[in-house]
């Protein structure tokens, strides 16, 4: 028997509708895919650059490089570092991260595309260089283009830009 003057609610506590203004929309699958692919790029770029850096510094007959070579190595190390930080910021709906990922992916694709064009030049062709060309094309050209495609999808753009 209900107590007189007490309102008894028959709905469970909490919001009745999960799509209220207080509740964030779920992260789209395209953003999850872009984050995962950015982690893959980080891992592969680190796996490619770490042995190359070690070989350049500790190879027999090592000659101390000029400061511009150190600048080049620092720049080459900054790209994988960005690939490690940007997926985290992207998951937090950072617009800066969205624009930075787009710019970085386009820049990496252009740079690697230029390097691959050099590899396919008949005068510069070496059989050992051509063995890695498929890896470079898949990892550093195709993956950034897929990431850009994921982030330009309408649901991903809406989710990133609705963070105001």
VMD Tcl script that builds the backbone (N, CA, C; Angstrom):
set m [mol new atoms 492]
animate dup $m
set s [atomselect $m all]
$s set {name element resname resid chain x y z} {
  {N N UNK 1 A 0.842 -1.166 0.000}
  {CA C UNK 1 A 0.000 0.000 0.000}
  {C C UNK 1 A 0.895 1.239 0.000}
  {N N UNK 2 A 0.678 2.151 -0.993}
  {CA C UNK 2 A 1.519 3.339 -1.061}
  {C C UNK 2 A 1.253 4.293 0.100}
  {N N UNK 3 A 2.320 4.972 0.467}
  {CA C UNK 3 A 2.207 5.960 1.532}
  {C C UNK 3 A 1.567 7.200 0.949}
  {N N UNK 4 A 0.696 7.752 1.710}
  {CA C UNK 4 A -0.060 8.894 1.231}
  {C C UNK 4 A 0.855 10.116 1.073}
  {N N UNK 5 A 0.789 10.786 -0.104}
  {CA C UNK 5 A 1.566 11.980 -0.353}
  {C C UNK 5 A 2.950 11.711 -0.932}
  {N N UNK 6 A 3.330 10.461 -1.144}
  {CA C UNK 6 A 4.637 10.134 -1.697}
  {C C UNK 6 A 4.442 9.671 -3.131}
  {N N UNK 7 A 5.192 10.277 -4.030}
  {CA C UNK 7 A 5.110 9.914 -5.436}
  {C C UNK 7 A 5.973 8.688 -5.685}
  {N N UNK 8 A 5.396 7.684 -6.241}
  {CA C UNK 8 A 6.126 6.462 -6.533}
  {C C UNK 8 A 6.414 6.441 -8.027}
  {N N UNK 9 A 7.688 6.357 -8.370}
  {CA C UNK 9 A 8.104 6.343 -9.770}
  {C C UNK 9 A 8.190 4.908 -10.250}
  {N N UNK 10 A 7.676 4.646 -11.412}
  {CA C UNK 10 A 7.739 3.302 -11.967}
  {C C UNK 10 A 8.851 3.160 -13.009}
  {N N UNK 11 A 9.558 4.249 -13.304}
  {CA C UNK 11 A 10.660 4.162 -14.255}
  {C C UNK 11 A 11.959 3.996 -13.481}
  {N N UNK 12 A 12.890 3.225 -14.023}
  {CA C UNK 12 A 14.162 3.053 -13.301}
  {C C UNK 12 A 14.938 4.357 -13.264}
  {N N UNK 13 A 15.818 4.510 -12.277}
  {CA C UNK 13 A 16.608 5.748 -12.203}
  {C C UNK 13 A 17.546 5.873 -13.393}
  {N N UNK 14 A 17.857 7.102 -13.747}
  {CA C UNK 14 A 18.752 7.355 -14.884}
  {C C UNK 14 A 17.988 7.948 -16.038}
  {N N UNK 15 A 18.711 8.354 -17.076}
  {CA C UNK 15 A 18.022 8.980 -18.216}
  {C C UNK 15 A 17.161 7.963 -18.953}
  {N N UNK 16 A 15.978 8.407 -19.313}
  {CA C UNK 16 A 15.057 7.524 -20.025}
  {C C UNK 16 A 15.512 7.311 -21.461}
  {N N UNK 17 A 16.132 8.334 -22.043}
  {CA C UNK 17 A 16.597 8.245 -23.426}
  {C C UNK 17 A 18.117 8.409 -23.431}
  {N N UNK 18 A 18.818 7.501 -24.052}
  {CA C UNK 18 A 20.283 7.559 -24.055}
  {C C UNK 18 A 20.836 8.595 -25.016}
  {N N UNK 19 A 20.028 9.257 -25.769}
  {CA C UNK 19 A 20.489 10.261 -26.723}
  {C C UNK 19 A 20.059 11.651 -26.283}
  {N N UNK 20 A 20.252 11.942 -25.018}
  {CA C UNK 20 A 19.935 13.267 -24.516}
  {C C UNK 20 A 21.119 14.189 -24.757}
  {N N UNK 21 A 20.950 15.438 -24.436}
  {CA C UNK 21 A 22.011 16.421 -24.662}
  {C C UNK 21 A 23.202 16.171 -23.735}
  {N N UNK 22 A 22.967 15.538 -22.575}
  {CA C UNK 22 A 24.055 15.303 -21.631}
  {C C UNK 22 A 24.917 14.103 -22.004}
  {N N UNK 23 A 24.449 13.276 -22.890}
  {CA C UNK 23 A 25.156 12.041 -23.224}
  {C C UNK 23 A 25.853 12.204 -24.567}
  {N N UNK 24 A 27.162 11.897 -24.595}
  {CA C UNK 24 A 27.920 12.001 -25.843}
  {C C UNK 24 A 27.518 10.892 -26.800}
  {N N UNK 25 A 27.484 11.189 -28.087}
  {CA C UNK 25 A 27.218 10.112 -29.057}
  {C C UNK 25 A 28.392 9.140 -29.083}
  {N N UNK 26 A 28.142 7.895 -29.418}
  {CA C UNK 26 A 29.243 6.925 -29.440}
  {C C UNK 26 A 30.253 7.261 -30.533}
  {N N UNK 27 A 31.489 6.861 -30.289}
  {CA C UNK 27 A 32.544 7.122 -31.265}
  {C C UNK 27 A 32.303 6.261 -32.494}
  {N N UNK 28 A 32.336 6.869 -33.689}
  {CA C UNK 28 A 32.105 6.088 -34.912}
  {C C UNK 28 A 33.220 5.079 -35.162}
  {N N UNK 29 A 32.874 4.032 -35.873}
  {CA C UNK 29 A 33.852 3.005 -36.212}
  {C C UNK 29 A 34.986 3.538 -37.072}
  {N N UNK 30 A 34.707 4.549 -37.875}
  {CA C UNK 30 A 35.751 5.129 -38.722}
  {C C UNK 30 A 36.843 5.779 -37.874}
  {N N UNK 31 A 36.468 6.391 -36.764}
  {CA C UNK 31 A 37.460 7.011 -35.882}
  {C C UNK 31 A 38.271 5.923 -35.175}
  {N N UNK 32 A 37.591 4.856 -34.739}
  {CA C UNK 32 A 38.318 3.726 -34.139}
  {C C UNK 32 A 39.305 3.124 -35.134}
  {N N UNK 33 A 38.873 2.985 -36.374}
  {CA C UNK 33 A 39.759 2.441 -37.409}
  {C C UNK 33 A 40.954 3.358 -37.640}
  {N N UNK 34 A 40.708 4.659 -37.703}
  {CA C UNK 34 A 41.808 5.607 -37.908}
  {C C UNK 34 A 42.794 5.545 -36.747}
  {N N UNK 35 A 42.294 5.441 -35.521}
  {CA C UNK 35 A 43.188 5.343 -34.368}
  {C C UNK 35 A 44.036 4.071 -34.455}
  {N N UNK 36 A 43.412 2.961 -34.790}
  {CA C UNK 36 A 44.139 1.695 -34.890}
  {C C UNK 36 A 45.206 1.763 -35.976}
  {N N UNK 37 A 44.862 2.327 -37.119}
  {CA C UNK 37 A 45.830 2.431 -38.212}
  {C C UNK 37 A 46.970 3.390 -37.865}
  {N N UNK 38 A 46.684 4.421 -37.084}
  {CA C UNK 38 A 47.760 5.310 -36.634}
  {C C UNK 38 A 48.722 4.567 -35.713}
  {N N UNK 39 A 48.198 3.679 -34.859}
  {CA C UNK 39 A 49.085 2.868 -34.013}
  {C C UNK 39 A 49.911 1.914 -34.863}
  {N N UNK 40 A 49.315 1.358 -35.918}
  {CA C UNK 40 A 50.072 0.478 -36.822}
  {C C UNK 40 A 51.186 1.268 -37.504}
  {N N UNK 41 A 50.881 2.479 -37.946}
  {CA C UNK 41 A 51.911 3.326 -38.553}
  {C C UNK 41 A 53.019 3.649 -37.560}
  {N N UNK 42 A 52.661 3.916 -36.320}
  {CA C UNK 42 A 53.674 4.176 -35.297}
  {C C UNK 42 A 54.589 2.968 -35.129}
  {N N UNK 43 A 54.004 1.796 -35.030}
  {CA C UNK 43 A 54.813 0.586 -34.815}
  {C C UNK 43 A 55.717 0.296 -36.003}
  {N N UNK 44 A 55.190 0.402 -37.204}
  {CA C UNK 44 A 56.017 0.090 -38.375}
  {C C UNK 44 A 57.070 1.160 -38.627}
  {N N UNK 45 A 56.731 2.422 -38.405}
  {CA C UNK 45 A 57.731 3.479 -38.594}
  {C C UNK 45 A 58.858 3.330 -37.578}
  {N N UNK 46 A 58.514 2.964 -36.355}
  {CA C UNK 46 A 59.543 2.732 -35.346}
  {C C UNK 46 A 60.384 1.515 -35.715}
  {N N UNK 47 A 59.736 0.462 -36.199}
  {CA C UNK 47 A 60.460 -0.749 -36.582}
  {C C UNK 47 A 61.387 -0.503 -37.766}
  {N N UNK 48 A 61.033 0.419 -38.633}
  {CA C UNK 48 A 61.883 0.724 -39.790}
  {C C UNK 48 A 63.004 1.677 -39.397}
  {N N UNK 49 A 62.687 2.702 -38.599}
  {CA C UNK 49 A 63.674 3.735 -38.295}
  {C C UNK 49 A 64.684 3.331 -37.221}
  {N N UNK 50 A 64.273 2.532 -36.249}
  {CA C UNK 50 A 65.199 2.176 -35.161}
  {C C UNK 50 A 66.423 1.409 -35.673}
  {N N UNK 51 A 66.273 0.365 -36.486}
  {CA C UNK 51 A 67.476 -0.303 -36.996}
  {C C UNK 51 A 68.304 0.591 -37.919}
  {N N UNK 52 A 67.632 1.421 -38.711}
  {CA C UNK 52 A 68.369 2.313 -39.609}
  {C C UNK 52 A 69.189 3.325 -38.806}
  {N N UNK 53 A 68.602 3.857 -37.745}
  {CA C UNK 53 A 69.331 4.795 -36.901}
  {C C UNK 53 A 70.500 4.102 -36.209}
  {N N UNK 54 A 70.276 2.913 -35.690}
  {CA C UNK 54 A 71.341 2.166 -35.025}
  {C C UNK 54 A 72.481 1.872 -35.997}
  {N N UNK 55 A 72.127 1.447 -37.200}
  {CA C UNK 55 A 73.153 1.131 -38.205}
  {C C UNK 55 A 73.933 2.372 -38.612}
  {N N UNK 56 A 73.239 3.494 -38.730}
  {CA C UNK 56 A 73.915 4.726 -39.133}
  {C C UNK 56 A 74.871 5.227 -38.047}
  {N N UNK 57 A 74.550 4.982 -36.782}
  {CA C UNK 57 A 75.385 5.489 -35.695}
  {C C UNK 57 A 76.522 4.547 -35.312}
  {N N UNK 58 A 76.302 3.239 -35.462}
  {CA C UNK 58 A 77.276 2.289 -34.943}
  {C C UNK 58 A 77.833 1.351 -35.999}
  {N N UNK 59 A 77.734 1.714 -37.244}
  {CA C UNK 59 A 78.261 0.873 -38.320}
  {C C UNK 59 A 79.792 0.972 -38.352}
  {N N UNK 60 A 80.454 -0.099 -38.827}
  {CA C UNK 60 A 81.915 -0.011 -38.971}
  {C C UNK 60 A 82.269 1.082 -39.983}
  {N N UNK 61 A 83.303 1.796 -39.712}
  {CA C UNK 61 A 83.706 2.890 -40.594}
  {C C UNK 61 A 82.843 4.128 -40.401}
  {N N UNK 62 A 82.261 4.253 -39.240}
  {CA C UNK 62 A 81.371 5.381 -38.950}
  {C C UNK 62 A 82.151 6.686 -38.975}
  {N N UNK 63 A 81.623 7.640 -39.696}
  {CA C UNK 63 A 82.208 8.977 -39.770}
  {C C UNK 63 A 81.215 9.934 -39.122}
  {N N UNK 64 A 81.723 10.788 -38.256}
  {CA C UNK 64 A 80.833 11.723 -37.563}
  {C C UNK 64 A 80.110 12.601 -38.581}
  {N N UNK 65 A 78.767 12.577 -38.542}
  {CA C UNK 65 A 78.001 13.350 -39.540}
  {C C UNK 65 A 77.972 14.835 -39.208}
  {N N UNK 66 A 77.556 15.603 -40.174}
  {CA C UNK 66 A 77.403 17.029 -39.941}
  {C C UNK 66 A 76.092 17.267 -39.174}
  {N N UNK 67 A 75.904 18.455 -38.620}
  {CA C UNK 67 A 74.703 18.723 -37.819}
  {C C UNK 67 A 73.391 18.581 -38.606}
  {N N UNK 68 A 73.419 18.803 -39.897}
  {CA C UNK 68 A 72.181 18.667 -40.683}
  {C C UNK 68 A 71.702 17.218 -40.712}
  {N N UNK 69 A 72.633 16.260 -40.644}
  {CA C UNK 69 A 72.208 14.861 -40.603}
  {C C UNK 69 A 71.495 14.564 -39.292}
  {N N UNK 70 A 71.973 15.139 -38.197}
  {CA C UNK 70 A 71.278 14.970 -36.920}
  {C C UNK 70 A 69.889 15.601 -36.968}
  {N N UNK 71 A 69.784 16.734 -37.635}
  {CA C UNK 71 A 68.480 17.370 -37.798}
  {C C UNK 71 A 67.545 16.455 -38.589}
  {N N UNK 72 A 68.058 15.823 -39.622}
  {CA C UNK 72 A 67.247 14.890 -40.406}
  {C C UNK 72 A 66.783 13.705 -39.575}
  {N N UNK 73 A 67.676 13.171 -38.737}
  {CA C UNK 73 A 67.275 12.059 -37.862}
  {C C UNK 73 A 66.244 12.505 -36.837}
  {N N UNK 74 A 66.393 13.708 -36.307}
  {CA C UNK 74 A 65.409 14.221 -35.347}
  {C C UNK 74 A 64.047 14.400 -36.001}
  {N N UNK 75 A 64.059 14.894 -37.222}
  {CA C UNK 75 A 62.798 15.050 -37.957}
  {C C UNK 75 A 62.178 13.693 -38.260}
  {N N UNK 76 A 63.016 12.724 -38.622}
  {CA C UNK 76 A 62.505 11.379 -38.900}
  {C C UNK 76 A 61.971 10.722 -37.633}
  {N N UNK 77 A 62.499 11.054 -36.475}
  {CA C UNK 77 A 62.000 10.497 -35.220}
  {C C UNK 77 A 60.735 11.206 -34.751}
  {N N UNK 78 A 60.534 12.447 -35.179}
  {CA C UNK 78 A 59.349 13.202 -34.763}
  {C C UNK 78 A 58.075 12.655 -35.394}
  {N N UNK 79 A 58.177 12.116 -36.597}
  {CA C UNK 79 A 56.980 11.602 -37.271}
  {C C UNK 79 A 56.403 10.399 -36.524}
  {N N UNK 80 A 57.198 9.365 -36.180}
  {CA C UNK 80 A 56.608 8.279 -35.382}
  {C C UNK 80 A 56.122 8.745 -34.011}
  {N N UNK 81 A 56.794 9.722 -33.429}
  {CA C UNK 81 A 56.327 10.247 -32.146}
  {C C UNK 81 A 54.950 10.884 -32.300}
  {N N UNK 82 A 54.735 11.584 -33.408}
  {CA C UNK 82 A 53.415 12.165 -33.663}
  {C C UNK 82 A 52.380 11.073 -33.884}
  {N N UNK 83 A 52.772 10.000 -34.560}
  {CA C UNK 83 A 51.844 8.892 -34.760}
  {C C UNK 83 A 51.495 8.222 -33.435}
  {N N UNK 84 A 52.301 8.391 -32.406}
  {CA C UNK 84 A 51.996 7.818 -31.094}
  {C C UNK 84 A 51.071 8.719 -30.281}
  {N N UNK 85 A 51.183 10.032 -30.442}
  {CA C UNK 85 A 50.404 10.972 -29.644}
  {C C UNK 85 A 49.040 11.258 -30.275}
  {N N UNK 86 A 48.993 11.359 -31.591}
  {CA C UNK 86 A 47.764 11.778 -32.255}
  {C C UNK 86 A 46.577 10.829 -32.087}
  {N N UNK 87 A 46.758 9.491 -32.047}
  {CA C UNK 87 A 45.570 8.656 -31.823}
  {C C UNK 87 A 44.915 8.903 -30.463}
  {N N UNK 88 A 45.723 9.215 -29.463}
  {CA C UNK 88 A 45.167 9.496 -28.137}
  {C C UNK 88 A 44.355 10.780 -28.177}
  {N N UNK 89 A 44.937 11.810 -28.765}
  {CA C UNK 89 A 44.229 13.098 -28.864}
  {C C UNK 89 A 42.993 12.987 -29.757}
  {N N UNK 90 A 43.079 12.177 -30.780}
  {CA C UNK 90 A 41.935 11.989 -31.681}
  {C C UNK 90 A 40.772 11.339 -30.938}
  {N N UNK 91 A 41.068 10.398 -30.050}
  {CA C UNK 91 A 40.026 9.755 -29.263}
  {C C UNK 91 A 39.370 10.700 -28.271}
  {N N UNK 92 A 40.032 11.800 -27.965}
  {CA C UNK 92 A 39.473 12.809 -27.064}
  {C C UNK 92 A 38.763 13.923 -27.817}
  {N N UNK 93 A 38.535 13.708 -29.094}
  {CA C UNK 93 A 37.798 14.627 -29.975}
  {C C UNK 93 A 38.512 15.961 -30.166}
  {N N UNK 94 A 39.803 15.917 -30.266}
  {CA C UNK 94 A 40.576 17.133 -30.479}
  {C C UNK 94 A 40.539 17.502 -31.963}
  {N N UNK 95 A 40.060 18.707 -32.230}
  {CA C UNK 95 A 40.049 19.168 -33.630}
  {C C UNK 95 A 41.466 19.346 -34.156}
  {N N UNK 96 A 42.354 19.819 -33.289}
  {CA C UNK 96 A 43.744 19.976 -33.707}
  {C C UNK 96 A 44.314 18.641 -34.154}
  {N N UNK 97 A 44.025 17.582 -33.399}
  {CA C UNK 97 A 44.524 16.258 -33.772}
  {C C UNK 97 A 43.927 15.818 -35.103}
  {N N UNK 98 A 42.669 16.130 -35.343}
  {CA C UNK 98 A 42.019 15.756 -36.604}
  {C C UNK 98 A 42.742 16.418 -37.776}
  {N N UNK 99 A 42.972 17.727 -37.666}
  {CA C UNK 99 A 43.676 18.436 -38.736}
  {C C UNK 99 A 45.134 17.989 -38.841}
  {N N UNK 100 A 45.786 17.739 -37.710}
  {CA C UNK 100 A 47.179 17.310 -37.728}
  {C C UNK 100 A 47.327 15.933 -38.362}
  {N N UNK 101 A 46.403 15.028 -38.070}
  {CA C UNK 101 A 46.456 13.695 -38.687}
  {C C UNK 101 A 46.280 13.804 -40.189}
  {N N UNK 102 A 45.329 14.618 -40.628}
  {CA C UNK 102 A 45.131 14.789 -42.073}
  {C C UNK 102 A 46.384 15.357 -42.735}
  {N N UNK 103 A 46.958 16.393 -42.147}
  {CA C UNK 103 A 48.153 17.014 -42.733}
  {C C UNK 103 A 49.345 16.065 -42.706}
  {N N UNK 104 A 49.537 15.368 -41.599}
  {CA C UNK 104 A 50.671 14.450 -41.480}
  {C C UNK 104 A 50.552 13.284 -42.453}
  {N N UNK 105 A 49.350 12.748 -42.596}
  {CA C UNK 105 A 49.161 11.625 -43.527}
  {C C UNK 105 A 49.391 12.054 -44.972}
  {N N UNK 106 A 48.921 13.230 -45.329}
  {CA C UNK 106 A 49.146 13.712 -46.698}
  {C C UNK 106 A 50.637 13.981 -46.915}
  {N N UNK 107 A 51.315 14.556 -45.919}
  {CA C UNK 107 A 52.750 14.827 -46.058}
  {C C UNK 107 A 53.561 13.543 -46.160}
  {N N UNK 108 A 53.241 12.547 -45.331}
  {CA C UNK 108 A 53.964 11.273 -45.385}
  {C C UNK 108 A 53.723 10.580 -46.715}
  {N N UNK 109 A 52.487 10.606 -47.192}
  {CA C UNK 109 A 52.182 9.992 -48.485}
  {C C UNK 109 A 52.951 10.674 -49.609}
  {N N UNK 110 A 53.006 12.000 -49.590}
  {CA C UNK 110 A 53.729 12.723 -50.632}
  {C C UNK 110 A 55.233 12.434 -50.565}
  {N N UNK 111 A 55.783 12.427 -49.356}
  {CA C UNK 111 A 57.212 12.179 -49.202}
  {C C UNK 111 A 57.581 10.761 -49.638}
  {N N UNK 112 A 56.835 9.780 -49.193}
  {CA C UNK 112 A 57.136 8.399 -49.558}
  {C C UNK 112 A 56.846 8.171 -51.034}
  {N N UNK 113 A 55.824 8.815 -51.564}
  {CA C UNK 113 A 55.565 8.720 -52.998}
  {C C UNK 113 A 56.733 9.254 -53.810}
  {N N UNK 114 A 57.313 10.363 -53.355}
  {CA C UNK 114 A 58.482 10.917 -54.029}
  {C C UNK 114 A 59.658 9.953 -53.950}
  {N N UNK 115 A 59.852 9.331 -52.766}
  {CA C UNK 115 A 60.950 8.379 -52.615}
  {C C UNK 115 A 60.724 7.137 -53.476}
  {N N UNK 116 A 59.477 6.702 -53.586}
  {CA C UNK 116 A 59.187 5.533 -54.407}
  {C C UNK 116 A 59.368 5.843 -55.895}
  {N N UNK 117 A 59.053 7.054 -56.296}
  {CA C UNK 117 A 59.296 7.440 -57.682}
  {C C UNK 117 A 60.783 7.364 -57.993}
  {N N UNK 118 A 61.607 7.720 -57.021}
  {CA C UNK 118 A 63.050 7.593 -57.194}
  {C C UNK 118 A 63.451 6.124 -57.313}
  {N N UNK 119 A 62.812 5.260 -56.524}
  {CA C UNK 119 A 63.140 3.834 -56.584}
  {C C UNK 119 A 62.792 3.209 -57.935}
  {N N UNK 120 A 61.741 3.703 -58.549}
  {CA C UNK 120 A 61.326 3.129 -59.817}
  {C C UNK 120 A 62.079 3.723 -61.014}
  {N N UNK 121 A 62.986 4.645 -60.738}
  {CA C UNK 121 A 63.821 5.188 -61.805}
  {C C UNK 121 A 64.811 4.101 -62.241}
  {N N UNK 122 A 64.886 3.789 -63.537}
  {CA C UNK 122 A 65.765 2.695 -63.983}
  {C C UNK 122 A 67.240 2.927 -63.654}
  {N N UNK 123 A 67.671 4.170 -63.577}
  {CA C UNK 123 A 69.071 4.445 -63.274}
  {C C UNK 123 A 69.393 4.230 -61.795}
  {N N UNK 124 A 68.403 4.402 -60.932}
  {CA C UNK 124 A 68.639 4.259 -59.500}
  {C C UNK 124 A 68.193 2.897 -58.978}
  {N N UNK 125 A 67.693 2.056 -59.842}
  {CA C UNK 125 A 67.114 0.789 -59.411}
  {C C UNK 125 A 68.186 -0.171 -58.912}
  {N N UNK 126 A 67.904 -0.755 -57.778}
  {CA C UNK 126 A 68.750 -1.785 -57.191}
  {C C UNK 126 A 67.806 -2.892 -56.745}
  {N N UNK 127 A 68.201 -4.144 -56.924}
  {CA C UNK 127 A 67.296 -5.246 -56.608}
  {C C UNK 127 A 66.947 -5.278 -55.121}
  {N N UNK 128 A 67.876 -4.896 -54.252}
  {CA C UNK 128 A 67.569 -4.906 -52.825}
  {C C UNK 128 A 66.578 -3.802 -52.463}
  {N N UNK 129 A 66.637 -2.669 -53.169}
  {CA C UNK 129 A 65.682 -1.600 -52.912}
  {C C UNK 129 A 64.280 -1.986 -53.368}
  {N N UNK 130 A 64.185 -2.693 -54.451}
  {CA C UNK 130 A 62.883 -3.044 -55.000}
  {C C UNK 130 A 62.153 -4.082 -54.138}
  {N N UNK 131 A 62.895 -4.843 -53.343}
  {CA C UNK 131 A 62.241 -5.828 -52.486}
  {C C UNK 131 A 61.378 -5.159 -51.425}
  {N N UNK 132 A 61.782 -3.996 -50.952}
  {CA C UNK 132 A 61.019 -3.300 -49.921}
  {C C UNK 132 A 59.969 -2.342 -50.476}
  {N N UNK 133 A 59.913 -2.181 -51.787}
  {CA C UNK 133 A 58.993 -1.205 -52.372}
  {C C UNK 133 A 57.541 -1.533 -52.053}
  {N N UNK 134 A 57.156 -2.800 -52.085}
  {CA C UNK 134 A 55.768 -3.173 -51.784}
  {C C UNK 134 A 55.427 -2.841 -50.332}
  {N N UNK 135 A 56.362 -3.100 -49.414}
  {CA C UNK 135 A 56.128 -2.758 -48.009}
  {C C UNK 135 A 55.929 -1.266 -47.847}
  {N N UNK 136 A 56.788 -0.466 -48.475}
  {CA C UNK 136 A 56.682 0.988 -48.362}
  {C C UNK 136 A 55.371 1.484 -48.948}
  {N N UNK 137 A 54.973 0.911 -50.083}
  {CA C UNK 137 A 53.722 1.348 -50.710}
  {C C UNK 137 A 52.537 1.029 -49.804}
  {N N UNK 138 A 52.486 -0.189 -49.286}
  {CA C UNK 138 A 51.359 -0.569 -48.438}
  {C C UNK 138 A 51.332 0.189 -47.125}
  {N N UNK 139 A 52.477 0.330 -46.500}
  {CA C UNK 139 A 52.493 0.894 -45.161}
  {C C UNK 139 A 52.476 2.415 -45.148}
  {N N UNK 140 A 53.264 3.033 -45.970}
  {CA C UNK 140 A 53.409 4.479 -45.867}
  {C C UNK 140 A 52.706 5.266 -46.964}
  {N N UNK 141 A 52.010 4.588 -47.856}
  {CA C UNK 141 A 51.186 5.292 -48.838}
  {C C UNK 141 A 49.726 4.887 -48.660}
  {N N UNK 142 A 49.447 3.596 -48.634}
  {CA C UNK 142 A 48.065 3.136 -48.551}
  {C C UNK 142 A 47.445 3.412 -47.176}
  {N N UNK 143 A 48.174 3.119 -46.096}
  {CA C UNK 143 A 47.607 3.333 -44.761}
  {C C UNK 143 A 47.269 4.799 -44.494}
  {N N UNK 144 A 48.162 5.754 -44.775}
  {CA C UNK 144 A 47.758 7.148 -44.552}
  {C C UNK 144 A 46.558 7.566 -45.403}
  {N N UNK 145 A 46.461 7.052 -46.618}
  {CA C UNK 145 A 45.295 7.391 -47.440}
  {C C UNK 145 A 44.016 6.802 -46.855}
  {N N UNK 146 A 44.090 5.603 -46.313}
  {CA C UNK 146 A 42.913 4.995 -45.673}
  {C C UNK 146 A 42.549 5.781 -44.413}
  {N N UNK 147 A 43.550 6.224 -43.655}
  {CA C UNK 147 A 43.279 7.027 -42.456}
  {C C UNK 147 A 42.580 8.326 -42.832}
  {N N UNK 148 A 43.069 8.982 -43.867}
  {CA C UNK 148 A 42.428 10.219 -44.329}
  {C C UNK 148 A 40.992 9.923 -44.759}
  {N N UNK 149 A 40.785 8.819 -45.478}
  {CA C UNK 149 A 39.434 8.442 -45.886}
  {C C UNK 149 A 38.524 8.194 -44.696}
  {N N UNK 150 A 39.043 7.528 -43.656}
  {CA C UNK 150 A 38.240 7.278 -42.450}
  {C C UNK 150 A 37.851 8.586 -41.768}
  {N N UNK 151 A 38.800 9.503 -41.655}
  {CA C UNK 151 A 38.514 10.746 -40.936}
  {C C UNK 151 A 37.653 11.717 -41.729}
  {N N UNK 152 A 37.583 11.540 -43.032}
  {CA C UNK 152 A 36.735 12.413 -43.851}
  {C C UNK 152 A 35.321 11.875 -44.022}
  {N N UNK 153 A 35.038 10.713 -43.447}
  {CA C UNK 153 A 33.676 10.177 -43.519}
  {C C UNK 153 A 32.738 11.093 -42.736}
  {N N UNK 154 A 31.493 11.230 -43.185}
  {CA C UNK 154 A 30.581 12.199 -42.545}
  {C C UNK 154 A 30.368 11.959 -41.043}
  {N N UNK 155 A 30.202 10.706 -40.619}
  {CA C UNK 155 A 29.973 10.459 -39.183}
  {C C UNK 155 A 31.198 10.819 -38.368}
  {N N UNK 156 A 32.398 10.543 -38.883}
  {CA C UNK 156 A 33.619 10.877 -38.151}
  {C C UNK 156 A 33.782 12.393 -38.045}
  {N N UNK 157 A 33.529 13.091 -39.131}
  {CA C UNK 157 A 33.634 14.554 -39.085}
  {C C UNK 157 A 32.616 15.150 -38.131}
  {N N UNK 158 A 31.386 14.637 -38.176}
  {CA C UNK 158 A 30.350 15.127 -37.264}
  {C C UNK 158 A 30.740 14.883 -35.812}
  {N N UNK 159 A 31.309 13.701 -35.527}
  {CA C UNK 159 A 31.673 13.362 -34.159}
  {C C UNK 159 A 32.809 14.256 -33.659}
  {N N UNK 160 A 33.816 14.488 -34.495}
  {CA C UNK 160 A 34.948 15.342 -34.096}
  {C C UNK 160 A 34.481 16.792 -33.894}
  {N N UNK 161 A 33.682 17.295 -34.819}
  {CA C UNK 161 A 33.309 18.705 -34.787}
  {C C UNK 161 A 32.127 18.993 -33.865}
  {N N UNK 162 A 31.537 17.971 -33.263}
  {CA C UNK 162 A 30.432 18.210 -32.336}
  {C C UNK 162 A 30.918 18.373 -30.909}
  {N N UNK 163 A 32.200 18.557 -30.725}
  {CA C UNK 163 A 32.766 18.628 -29.379}
  {C C UNK 163 A 32.732 20.033 -28.790}
  {N N UNK 164 A 32.046 20.945 -29.428}
  {CA C UNK 164 A 32.009 22.324 -28.921}
  {C C UNK 164 A 31.310 22.421 -27.589}
}
mol reanalyze $m
mol bondsrecalc $m
mol representation Tube
mol addrep $m
